[in-house]
Amino acid sequence: MFVRPVGATLEARLREPRRFIQVLAGPRQVGKTTLARQVTEGAGLQVHFASADEPALRSRIWIEQQWEAARARAEQAGRTTQAESPAVVLVLDEVQKLPDWSESIKRLWDRDSADGVNLKLLLLGSAPLLIQRGLTESLAGRFEIILLTHWFYREMQAAFGFDVDRHIFFGGYPGAAPLIGDEERWRRYVKDALIETAMSRDVLLLTRVDKPALLRRLFQLACDYSGQILAYQKMVGQLQDAGNTTTLAHYLDLLAGAGMVAGLPKYAGEQVRQRASSPKLQVLNTALMSAQLGRPFAEARADPELWGRLVESAVGAHLVNSAMGTGIQIGYWRDRGAEVDFVVSRGRDVAALEVKTTRRRDALPGMDAFAKAFSPKRSVLVGGDGIPLEEFFSRPAEYWLR
């Protein structure tokens, strides 16, 4: 049984005598529920598990009912914060879908802290932005967040035997991995169980979206143009009833918060120009892109132009996912015809990365111009005659700033 490496961090925190609310947040279908069950069962902890993913359960009373059930188990065992025996863990899945959830949890958590009840709390959520909002509004000083990203190459390799090419095409969704032998079935699963579910249950139902059709078209556009820089004004021209650029930028942020697609900003010295620059569109899991191509893996692999787009998108997705929660920013750079595919930065530390899928010997004018302007710590060529893709996918974004 494969357990993601972050599971060790979660287990260590649940075993600590200190009481902090643990929050496991990340996109839909990356294994939050499975990891929570693996860790708690493997650690021998008593668990009360409940999910708020069912619309009929959306009431703050539901939280109190689940809390009381877990509290009764903790009290019956006579476990306090000073006890040597392990605590009872209450796991609440998709808690951000409940009204006033953070206020209810604050009241119950503070009550148990005062009563000395050793009840640990683990919250799971597939809308990180909404989770963060509730935590900062009501639960300041009481929580720790563990971000769970899309699966990386080494994880897909260990769990499902993926090689680099299959990871690039089929992406990092564990639930879809067993279906790749039947590519049509795999595509339907990604579209129906992943894309549509994330769109309808993690974005449209949880956030006010005045133009849901536009949000869906923007997602499709981002998949079609992943790896390309596209000005907001050009997006307006391609999207019917697109409204203004501010609306598009907001919708792109919502899609990024759901772990679907993002707009990478232009790097400009020690700061990144967010709204003022044209974004580089980037899928956060290449499965989202491949499933909508309508072309099988073998055909895509044989098409140099298409495969080049997939490779660059996979590199970008790896950088963005591995940078989450680290303070590292991922962007791009372009100036008067010179361009760098990806810029990894943290404060004054910066690295430039160029992606190539064929062997080449000619110079890279974008890298040269960037080096003269910003003196990066590293100038890295990924693929071709540079860093092999398998090696690149084995290193986090932070590595390139060392």
KOLMAR-666121 format. One record per residue (C-alpha): y, z, x; residue in one letter. Coordinates in steps of 0.05 Angstrom, whole numbers, padded with zeros to 5 digits, always signed. Layout:
REM KOLMAR-666121
YZXA...
//
This chain:
REM KOLMAR-666121
+00000+00000+00000M+00067-00022+00029F+00124+00029+00024V+00194+00006+00044R+00221+00041+00106P+00278+00072+00066V+00224+00113+00030G+00221+00160+00090A+00295+00175+00082T+00286+00189+00008L+00226+00235+00019E+00262+00275+00072A+00322+00286+00026R+00279+00308-00032L+00243+00359+00012R+00307+00390+00038E+00324+00460+00011P+00395+00438-00002R+00409+00411-00071R+00443+00343-00074F+00436+00291-00128I+00400+00233-00097Q+00420+00164-00122V+00377+00103-00109L+00420+00043-00127A+00409-00032-00118G+00397-00098-00154P+00346-00107-00209R+00274-00118-00188Q+00278-00095-00116V+00229-00037-00127G+00272+00024-00142K+00223+00052-00194T+00162+00036-00152T+00192+00068-00090L+00211+00131-00129A+00140+00138-00154R+00109+00124-00086Q+00153+00174-00051V+00146+00231-00101T+00071+00222-00109E+00060+00216-00035G+00101+00278-00022A+00061+00318-00073G+00123+00335-00114L+00120+00350-00188Q+00158+00296-00225V+00187+00285-00294H+00203+00211-00300F+00245+00181-00356A+00279+00114-00366S+00342+00098-00404A+00329+00023-00402D+00312+00023-00476E+00376+00010-00518P+00353+00058-00573A+00356+00116-00524L+00430+00110-00508R+00453+00180-00525S+00477+00238-00482R+00429+00282-00520I+00372+00243-00488W+00394+00268-00419I+00393+00340-00443E+00323+00330-00473Q+00295+00303-00408Q+00331+00355-00367W+00303+00412-00409E+00232+00384-00402A+00239+00383-00326A+00274+00450-00324R+00218+00482-00364A+00168+00459-00312R+00211+00486-00255A+00221+00553-00289E+00147+00559-00306Q+00129+00548-00233A+00180+00602-00214G+00212+00557-00163R+00282+00573-00138T+00324+00542-00083T+00294+00594-00035Q+00222+00583-00054A+00174+00554-00003E+00137+00512-00055S+00165+00442-00070P+00215+00432-00126A+00206+00394-00191V+00241+00326-00188V+00274+00296-00249L+00278+00220-00243V+00326+00185-00290L+00321+00110-00288D+00379+00064-00309E+00422+00125-00324V+00487+00085-00320Q+00470+00055-00389K+00483+00121-00424L+00552+00141-00449P+00586+00197-00410D+00524+00205-00367W+00561+00232-00307S+00596+00287-00347E+00530+00309-00379S+00495+00311-00312I+00553+00350-00280K+00548+00404-00333R+00472+00410-00328L+00471+00407-00252W+00524+00461-00245D+00487+00505-00295R+00422+00500-00255D+00458+00513-00190S+00487+00578-00220A+00418+00598-00248D+00381+00583-00183G+00334+00532-00214V+00303+00488-00161N+00307+00423-00200L+00319+00362-00157K+00351+00301-00188L+00339+00228-00170L+00380+00175-00206L+00360+00102-00206L+00408+00047-00224G+00412-00029-00221S+00488-00033-00228A+00514+00000-00164P+00588-00009-00182L+00579+00028-00248L+00537+00082-00215I+00591+00092-00162Q+00645+00097-00215R+00609+00152-00253G+00593+00190-00190L+00664+00191-00163T+00694+00208-00231E+00652+00270-00246S+00603+00286-00190L+00645+00288-00127A+00612+00330-00073G+00545+00334-00108R+00511+00268-00091F+00484+00223-00037E+00472+00148-00045I+00414+00109-00017I+00426+00034-00024L+00365-00008-00038L+00378-00081-00021T+00338-00144-00032H+00275-00145+00011W+00282-00168+00083F+00237-00217+00119Y+00197-00164+00155R+00184-00128+00090E+00161-00191+00055M+00118-00208+00114Q+00085-00139+00116A+00074-00135+00040A+00058-00207+00022F+00044-00245+00087G+00107-00289+00082F+00125-00332+00142D+00197-00348+00157V+00199-00413+00118D+00170-00381+00055R+00220-00324+00061H+00277-00374+00066I+00254-00412+00004F+00223-00358-00040F+00270-00302-00021G+00260-00227-00025G+00237-00209-00095Y+00171-00170-00091P+00153-00181-00164G+00157-00256-00157A+00119-00260-00090A+00048-00262-00119P+00068-00323-00161L+00088-00371-00106I+00020-00406-00109G+00042-00433-00177D+00113-00454-00163E+00130-00473-00235E+00109-00404-00258R+00148-00373-00201W+00211-00411-00222R+00204-00389-00295R+00195-00316-00273Y+00257-00317-00230V+00299-00351-00283K+00275-00310-00343D+00255-00242-00315A+00306-00237-00259L+00368-00280-00270I+00373-00276-00345E+00355-00202-00348T+00405-00184-00294A+00459-00225-00327M+00448-00199-00398S+00430-00126-00383R+00466-00110-00318D+00531-00148-00326V+00547-00171-00396L+00524-00107-00433L+00555-00058-00384L+00622-00089-00368T+00675-00123-00410R+00669-00198-00400V+00715-00239-00443D+00683-00305-00425K+00608-00295-00416P+00595-00370-00414A+00643-00376-00356L+00608-00320-00319L+00542-00357-00325R+00572-00423-00303R+00605-00389-00243L+00537-00360-00223F+00506-00430-00227Q+00564-00459-00186L+00555-00405-00133A+00481-00422-00127C+00495-00497-00123D+00549-00487-00070Y+00519-00429-00032S+00540-00432+00041G+00603-00473+00025Q+00676-00452+00023I+00706-00468-00044L+00778-00453-00064A+00788-00418-00130Y+00832-00475-00154Q+00774-00523-00142K+00729-00477-00181M+00778-00479-00239V+00774-00555-00237G+00698-00554-00240Q+00689-00500-00292L+00707-00515-00365Q+00753-00462-00396D+00757-00426-00329A+00821-00390-00343G+00857-00369-00279N+00837-00354-00208T+00843-00278-00219T+00789-00282-00274T+00742-00321-00228L+00753-00272-00171A+00737-00214-00218H+00674-00247-00245Y+00651-00262-00174L+00659-00188-00159D+00617-00170-00220L+00561-00217-00198L+00563-00188-00128A+00558-00118-00157G+00494-00139-00193A+00465-00165-00128G+00466-00238-00148M+00520-00278-00112V+00583-00261-00073A+00646-00294-00046G+00652-00280+00029L+00725-00273+00051P+00760-00306+00109K+00766-00265+00172Y+00836-00255+00197A+00839-00209+00257G+00830-00135+00242E+00833-00146+00167Q+00797-00192+00119V+00839-00232+00071R+00805-00220+00005Q+00842-00252-00053R+00888-00298-00014A+00833-00338+00019S+00782-00387-00009S+00714-00352-00013P+00651-00376+00019K+00600-00374-00037L+00536-00337-00019Q+00472-00322-00057V+00446-00252-00041L+00374-00274-00050N+00353-00346-00037T+00303-00343-00094A+00364-00348-00141L+00382-00414-00108M+00312-00444-00099S+00289-00429-00170A+00343-00474-00198Q+00334-00532-00150L+00276-00561-00189G+00244-00583-00123R+00179-00554-00094P+00177-00517-00028F+00144-00575+00012A+00196-00624-00012E+00254-00578+00004A+00226-00564+00073R+00222-00639+00087A+00295-00651+00067D+00339-00634+00129P+00404-00628+00090E+00375-00584+00034L+00335-00542+00083W+00397-00531+00125G+00434-00504+00064R+00376-00457+00048L+00372-00432+00120V+00447-00418+00122E+00443-00382+00055S+00384-00341+00079A+00422-00321+00142V+00483-00301+00101G+00441-00262+00051A+00407-00224+00109H+00474-00207+00139L+00505-00183+00074V+00444-00142+00053N+00435-00109+00121S+00509-00092+00124A+00511-00055+00057M+00531+00017+00064G+00548+00011+00138T+00623-00005+00136G+00609-00073+00166I+00643-00133+00135Q+00614-00203+00132I+00661-00262+00127G+00674-00331+00154Y+00730-00364+00195W+00764-00431+00189R+00829-00456+00219D+00853-00528+00224R+00785-00560+00223G+00751-00507+00267A+00700-00464+00230E+00652-00407+00243V+00595-00397+00194D+00595-00321+00194F+00638-00267+00224V+00610-00196+00229V+00664-00144+00238S+00677-00069+00238R+00746-00048+00259G+00763-00084+00324R+00690-00102+00339D+00673-00172+00319V+00617-00222+00328A+00614-00296+00311A+00551-00330+00286L+00537-00404+00278E+00475-00429+00242V+00438-00492+00263K+00372-00519+00238T+00362-00574+00289T+00365-00574+00365R+00432-00596+00391R+00468-00597+00458R+00539-00613+00438D+00592-00559+00440A+00612-00519+00379L+00688-00526+00374P+00693-00473+00320G+00661-00420+00364M+00705-00439+00422D+00768-00434+00381A+00747-00368+00351F+00730-00339+00419A+00799-00357+00445K+00833-00327+00385A+00793-00262+00376F+00750-00248+00438S+00687-00230+00400P+00634-00183+00430K+00582-00236+00417R+00581-00310+00401S+00512-00325+00373V+00476-00389+00355L+00422-00377+00303V+00366-00428+00298G+00360-00494+00335G+00361-00478+00409D+00392-00410+00397G+00363-00345+00370I+00298-00361+00333P+00303-00349+00259L+00244-00300+00260E+00280-00258+00312E+00346-00261+00276F+00316-00238+00210F+00286-00178+00247S+00355-00151+00266R+00408-00119+00221P+00480-00142+00221A+00499-00080+00262E+00458-00106+00321Y+00508-00162+00335W+00565-00111+00344L+00529-00070+00398R
//
